[in-house]
Amino acid sequence: MLLRNFLPCFLILASLIISGCANKQIANQAQVNSVANEKAEQFLGDNERALNDAEAAYKKAKQAELEFYAPLHMEQVRTTLKQARTLELQGKQDESIQACAQVVALAEAGLTNKTKTEALLPDLIQQKGILDEIKAERIVPKHYQTGIEDFKELIHLIEAGEETKIAKASQSVLAELKDIELNTMLVKHWQPARDTLDKADNEDADSNAKKTFDYAEALVEQNEALIRQHYTDRELVAKAGKDALRAAQHALYIGREVTLLFQMNKPRAEQAALTFEDHLHNIGSALNADDLRHMSLQDQTLALKQLAAEQEMRIAARYQKQIAELEAYIEEMEKQQSPAQAEAAVTVEATASTETAASTETMASAEIETSAEVNTVEETASAAGVVITEDAVTTEQTTTSEQTTTSEQTTTQGIAPDTAPEASNDG
């Protein structure tokens, strides 16, 4: 039988769970009520805010999957939120606010329980993730549901504050979840081969095509053992299942062909040979081959095989030539772009160097002119027996500059526009 019979985990868990789940009450109910009272005071007089916060808390709880990680909390959240909505419609605002506060407090406590569950049962949570990834719920729905319900019983113990009781039971549930993973792999990758082989057996392929059937049967059994041993290796499991299915299908169809041969008289045997020849001719037509039906069936097959190989070589050579031409074209384009890019880089560098040199030359000329002016002033002052400081030189330069500018303006204003350039040249 394909699927393993699960040990009812309830028998293993019963003695541990019955006390914690008899009344299905959360352990921190008093604390939740206290928090709810505090929140109700915050909501006082603002029923709209209370309802909005309660709805948001419920939405957040659903997104956090509290249906699974804190089912008792979530059950109370749904019931209490429904009451809050009803009370609001009835105009009982104070009662509605209290219910909304209870919803928010329960949702927060549920999130805390989720965190505790993740810390206490990491292996089970990881295994559940694997089952969801391989779609176990869809492939083996009954077994998946049984395993998840047993997992939830452990979470009920955590909600009831009885964490010390889950250690032993969690190992049993983990083993059950791993069995679900195994059976999912068998149903998905091996069961189709088993079903096909059974169909071939029912059609007497085991006697009509014994050699083919025996090989398929051995491979199906061998790959079942392989999958059971390495069910976590997805790639290996998929290949083993595919190989087993192909072998079983081969046995099925060969058995059918042999059965038809047993039932043939001479005219039907001739028609069967002609039909097979037509199949080969259709293949030859697709390959643009000549009509080969004057040859034996075996020779026709060999000729078509050779023609297909030659066409494959010609197509591959044509593609290789196109690839080589494309690579040469790309290389030529790259060579053509390189000189232009180099020339542009040289031009930019030369321009930058010219601008830097011109700037340096201008600054040097200014320094020389300033030095000459200072020397002239110092020589004149020395001849007069006066000591000149740097500040005095600067002031004199500024004054001289201003006087020169004023004199030039006065001279220019006294000259007619048409004679101004000529007077300037004379000066």
VOGU-3710 file (C-alpha; in Angstrom, 3 decimals, decimal comma):
1> mllrnflpcf> 0,000/0,000/0,000  1,396/3,371/-1,067  0,527/5,746/1,716  1,662/4,992/5,211  -0,913/4,668/7,927  -0,295/7,491/10,350  -0,113/6,679/14,027  -2,960/8,654/15,499  -1,106/11,402/17,274  -4,095/11,918/19,474
11> lilasliisg> -3,177/8,702/21,260  0,307/10,081/21,921  -0,848/13,587/22,723  -4,052/12,845/24,595  -2,628/12,625/28,088  -0,735/15,885/27,552  -3,399/17,878/25,777  -6,655/16,944/27,457  -6,100/19,136/30,492  -4,926/22,113/28,438
21> cankqianqa> -7,698/22,036/25,862  -10,691/20,873/27,873  -11,995/24,414/28,244  -9,850/26,052/25,534  -9,095/29,178/27,539  -6,030/31,295/27,023  -3,697/31,460/30,014  -3,260/35,248/30,099  -6,960/36,123/29,957  -6,726/38,308/33,079
31> qvnsvaneka> -3,827/40,247/31,603  -5,713/40,691/28,324  -8,702/42,064/30,223  -6,492/44,508/32,103  -4,931/45,780/28,888  -8,380/46,052/27,338  -9,580/48,242/30,214  -6,640/50,581/29,736  -7,337/50,872/26,039  -11,023/51,460/26,670
41> eqflgdnera> -10,074/54,516/28,752  -7,985/55,771/25,840  -10,910/55,306/23,459  -13,411/56,970/25,815  -15,736/59,241/23,854  -14,200/58,346/20,498  -16,153/55,384/19,211  -14,978/55,879/15,610  -11,327/55,626/16,611  -12,085/52,527/18,691
51> lndaeaaykk> -13,725/50,744/15,765  -10,952/51,745/13,359  -8,272/50,456/15,722  -10,176/47,214/16,273  -10,576/46,648/12,525  -6,877/47,403/11,976  -5,887/44,990/14,767  -8,032/42,252/13,221  -6,498/42,837/9,793  -2,989/42,723/11,239
61> akqaelefya> -3,817/39,503/13,090  -4,989/37,833/9,880  -1,863/38,946/8,018  0,251/37,490/10,835  -1,562/34,112/10,406  -2,878/34,077/13,943  -5,526/31,615/12,781  -2,682/29,145/12,974  -0,254/30,632/15,501  -2,887/31,696/18,054
71> plhmeqvrtt> -6,195/30,051/17,140  -7,851/30,545/20,556  -6,930/34,233/20,570  -8,141/34,619/16,989  -11,444/32,952/17,747  -12,104/35,489/20,496  -10,964/38,345/18,237  -13,539/37,447/15,581  -16,365/36,955/18,069  -15,633/40,155/19,997
81> lkqartlelq> -15,263/42,293/16,870  -18,627/41,062/15,649  -20,138/42,062/19,000  -18,495/45,494/18,770  -20,072/46,126/15,377  -23,485/45,015/16,596  -23,306/47,208/19,712  -22,325/50,188/17,572  -25,373/49,689/15,370  -27,547/49,493/18,476
91> gkqdesiqac> -26,179/52,810/19,708  -24,472/51,289/22,737  -21,241/53,202/22,341  -19,706/52,488/25,736  -20,169/48,746/25,336  -18,901/48,931/21,758  -15,757/50,776/22,873  -15,104/48,147/25,535  -15,478/45,368/22,946  -13,140/47,164/20,534
101> aqvvalaeag> -10,547/47,531/23,275  -10,857/43,815/23,973  -10,236/43,070/20,269  -7,051/45,144/20,227  -5,762/43,553/23,437  -6,515/40,025/22,203  -4,763/40,675/18,884  -1,657/41,935/20,669  -1,655/38,894/22,954  -2,030/36,645/19,898
111> ltnktkteal> 1,048/38,206/18,290  2,940/37,528/21,502  1,809/33,898/21,381  3,038/33,636/17,793  6,481/34,842/18,848  6,515/32,286/21,667  5,427/29,496/19,300  8,196/30,354/16,839  10,721/30,172/19,653  9,438/26,872/21,091
121> lpdliqqkgi> 8,619/24,969/17,872  11,061/26,142/15,165  11,492/22,686/13,605  7,768/22,158/13,209  7,291/25,608/11,707  10,083/24,942/9,221  8,539/21,595/8,283  5,136/23,207/7,804  6,798/25,676/5,434  8,186/22,766/3,424
131> ldeikaeriv> 4,727/21,185/3,180  3,256/24,457/1,966  6,049/24,813/-0,595  5,414/21,370/-2,127  1,631/21,945/-2,024  0,978/19,020/0,294  -2,423/20,455/1,214  -3,583/19,942/-2,373  -1,822/16,624/-3,067  -2,556/14,773/0,193
141> pkhyqtgied> -5,301/16,942/1,746  -6,534/14,502/4,392  -3,100/13,672/5,756  -2,079/17,321/5,651  -5,151/18,393/7,601  -4,544/15,709/10,228  -0,961/16,797/10,733  -1,844/20,494/10,946  -4,571/19,824/13,484  -2,078/17,942/15,663
151> fkelihliea> 0,316/20,865/15,307  -2,434/23,231/16,439  -2,996/21,154/19,539  0,570/21,970/20,554  -0,140/25,647/19,972  -3,237/25,321/22,168  -0,954/24,116/24,943  1,207/27,212/24,511  -1,866/29,455/24,557  -2,997/27,722/27,741
161> geetkiakas> 0,387/28,386/29,363  1,409/24,713/29,435  4,631/24,982/27,409  6,355/22,332/29,534  4,093/19,648/28,097  4,954/20,116/24,423  8,538/18,771/24,281  7,709/15,063/23,914  4,582/15,600/21,836  6,364/17,928/19,401
171> qsvlaelkdi> 8,726/15,155/18,280  5,789/12,931/17,401  4,113/15,706/15,417  7,362/16,503/13,609  7,680/12,872/12,530  4,104/13,002/11,270  4,785/16,131/9,209  7,853/14,492/7,674  5,713/11,498/6,707  3,362/13,913/4,970
181> elntmlvkhw> 6,318/15,276/2,991  7,336/11,735/1,983  3,833/10,772/0,917  3,483/13,999/-1,039  6,607/13,120/-3,015  5,360/9,578/-3,629  1,921/10,697/-4,780  3,329/13,397/-7,023  6,296/11,625/-8,589  5,845/7,865/-8,136
191> qpardtldka> 2,113/7,136/-8,009  1,558/7,901/-11,743  4,091/5,191/-12,646  2,447/2,692/-10,282  -1,001/3,436/-11,706  0,235/3,069/-15,292  1,933/-0,234/-14,510  -1,267/-1,523/-12,873  -3,159/-0,563/-16,024  -0,647/-2,470/-18,158
201> dnedadsnak> -1,035/-5,466/-15,857  -4,815/-5,355/-16,209  -4,361/-5,436/-19,998  -2,161/-8,574/-19,726  1,075/-6,807/-20,615  2,751/-8,948/-17,955  2,231/-11,988/-20,211  1,920/-10,468/-23,680  5,028/-8,264/-23,288  6,749/-9,983/-20,402
211> ktfdyaealv> 10,264/-8,679/-20,979  9,158/-5,056/-21,222  6,731/-5,384/-18,329  9,249/-7,058/-16,013  11,781/-4,298/-16,637  9,196/-1,604/-15,923  7,997/-3,345/-12,768  11,536/-3,655/-11,418  12,273/0,003/-12,147  9,047/1,186/-10,503
221> eqnealirqh> 9,824/-0,777/-7,328  13,441/0,360/-7,335  12,497/4,023/-7,707  9,926/3,776/-4,943  12,684/2,697/-2,573  14,908/5,479/-3,912  12,253/8,133/-3,303  11,544/6,863/0,208  15,218/7,078/1,061  15,917/10,457/-0,576
231> ytdrelvaka> 12,520/12,177/-0,528  14,031/15,540/0,414  16,143/15,594/-2,786  13,630/17,198/-5,140  15,692/16,839/-8,328  16,513/13,174/-7,711  12,909/12,365/-6,806  11,560/14,052/-9,944  13,981/12,158/-12,213  13,277/8,809/-10,536
241> gkdalraaqh> 9,547/9,324/-10,898  9,868/10,314/-14,561  12,041/7,296/-15,400  9,601/4,946/-13,706  6,628/6,493/-15,522  8,300/6,227/-18,922  9,101/2,550/-18,326  5,526/1,813/-17,246  4,105/3,626/-20,281  6,430/1,644/-22,534
251> alyigrevtl> 5,177/-1,602/-21,057  1,555/-0,508/-21,505  1,864/0,431/-25,185  4,085/-2,478/-26,197  1,602/-4,825/-24,539  -1,199/-3,295/-26,582  0,745/-3,647/-29,834  1,546/-7,274/-29,109  -2,116/-7,972/-28,368  -3,060/-6,580/-31,770
261> lfqmnkprae> -0,455/-8,777/-33,450  -1,941/-11,852/-31,798  -5,336/-11,029/-33,270  -4,156/-10,498/-36,852  -4,795/-12,650/-39,901  -2,817/-12,126/-43,107  -4,830/-9,164/-44,492  -4,745/-7,377/-41,143  -1,041/-8,082/-40,759  -0,419/-6,596/-44,202
271> qaaltfedhl> -2,446/-3,514/-43,320  -0,475/-3,135/-40,090  2,804/-3,199/-42,044  1,487/-0,632/-44,524  0,278/1,602/-41,708  3,712/1,527/-40,097  5,251/2,318/-43,474  2,911/5,306/-43,802  4,147/6,575/-40,463  7,733/6,446/-41,748
281> hnigsalnad> 6,698/8,161/-44,999  5,099/11,014/-43,028  8,367/11,528/-41,183  10,264/11,489/-44,502  7,904/14,081/-45,975  8,599/16,398/-43,052  12,336/15,997/-43,801  11,814/16,584/-47,554  13,087/13,067/-48,237  12,427/11,063/-51,372
291> dlrhmslqdq> 9,781/8,339/-51,270  11,542/5,404/-49,591  8,680/2,926/-49,566  10,427/0,665/-52,074  12,858/-0,213/-49,240  12,437/-2,471/-46,215  11,039/-0,884/-43,071  14,407/-1,161/-41,365  16,247/0,438/-44,316  13,683/3,228/-44,483
301> tlalkqlaae> 14,276/3,926/-40,817  18,059/4,020/-41,238  17,825/6,286/-44,284  15,592/8,753/-42,466  17,913/8,716/-39,486  20,905/9,525/-41,704  19,013/12,299/-43,497  17,961/13,888/-40,201  21,558/13,822/-38,975  22,808/15,492/-42,179
311> qemriaaryq> 20,173/18,218/-41,957  21,087/18,833/-38,352  24,747/19,274/-39,312  23,878/21,690/-42,133  21,658/23,785/-39,864  24,325/23,848/-37,149  26,990/24,916/-39,678  24,769/27,719/-40,987  24,157/29,031/-37,495  27,842/28,814/-36,636
321> kqiaeleayi> 28,673/30,852/-39,731  26,117/33,500/-38,802  27,497/33,661/-35,266  31,052/34,080/-36,575  29,970/36,870/-38,949  28,163/38,653/-36,155  31,175/38,408/-33,833  33,453/39,788/-36,609  31,044/42,667/-37,213  30,965/43,565/-33,518
331> eemekqqspa> 34,776/43,445/-33,340  35,064/45,749/-36,379  32,611/48,220/-34,867  34,637/48,315/-31,673  37,841/49,002/-33,656  36,196/51,878/-35,527  34,993/53,498/-32,356  38,343/53,346/-30,541  40,314/55,960/-32,636  37,490/58,462/-32,449
341> qaeaavtvea> 37,252/58,063/-28,698  41,059/58,429/-28,379  41,063/61,592/-30,528  38,275/63,109/-28,471  40,170/62,368/-25,279  43,362/64,010/-26,676  41,422/67,112/-27,756  39,873/67,509/-24,315  43,245/67,089/-22,629  44,950/69,615/-24,962
351> tastetaast> 42,210/72,188/-24,398  42,504/71,817/-20,648  46,292/72,214/-20,802  46,027/75,372/-22,952  43,517/76,950/-20,586  45,720/76,133/-17,575  48,829/77,634/-19,259  46,973/80,820/-20,230  45,675/81,248/-16,717  49,160/80,760/-15,272
361> etmasaeiet> 50,644/83,293/-17,722  48,033/85,928/-16,828  48,689/85,538/-13,126  52,454/85,808/-13,673  52,076/89,046/-15,706  49,933/90,589/-13,001  52,517/89,739/-10,361  55,331/91,288/-12,460  53,409/94,541/-13,047  52,575/94,833/-9,349
371> saevntveet> 56,205/94,232/-8,392  57,423/96,914/-10,835  55,003/99,477/-9,443  56,083/98,768/-5,897  59,757/99,083/-6,794  59,165/102,463/-8,488  57,375/103,821/-5,436  60,055/102,540/-3,098  62,843/104,119/-5,205  61,071/107,498/-5,251
381> asaagvvite> 60,435/107,401/-1,516  64,033/106,429/-0,824  65,307/109,376/-2,804  63,098/111,655/-0,720  64,227/110,008/2,525  60,783/108,531/3,322  60,145/105,022/4,636  57,274/103,336/2,819  55,270/100,506/4,432  53,187/97,904/2,568
391> davtteqttt> 49,929/99,591/3,619  51,147/102,912/2,325  52,135/101,400/-0,996  48,710/99,808/-1,322  46,971/103,092/-0,474  49,120/105,035/-2,942  48,450/102,511/-5,665  44,713/102,768/-5,050  44,818/106,598/-5,010  46,938/106,726/-8,173
401> seqtttseqt> 44,562/104,346/-9,895  41,515/106,405/-8,915  43,189/109,666/-10,064  44,147/108,135/-13,386  40,625/106,913/-13,915  39,149/110,355/-13,056  41,604/112,109/-15,392  40,786/109,740/-18,266  37,060/110,282/-17,734  37,476/114,085/-17,704
411> ttqgiapdta> 39,585/114,041/-20,873  37,145/111,784/-22,621  34,160/113,952/-21,699  35,906/117,014/-23,227  36,452/115,369/-26,628  33,842/115,077/-29,336  32,717/111,534/-30,134  34,200/111,602/-33,672  37,624/112,848/-32,488  37,940/110,849/-29,275
421> peasndg> 39,725/107,870/-30,835  42,247/110,174/-32,602  43,051/112,083/-29,380  43,452/108,781/-27,571  46,007/107,644/-30,151  47,983/110,844/-29,743  48,186/110,340/-26,018
//
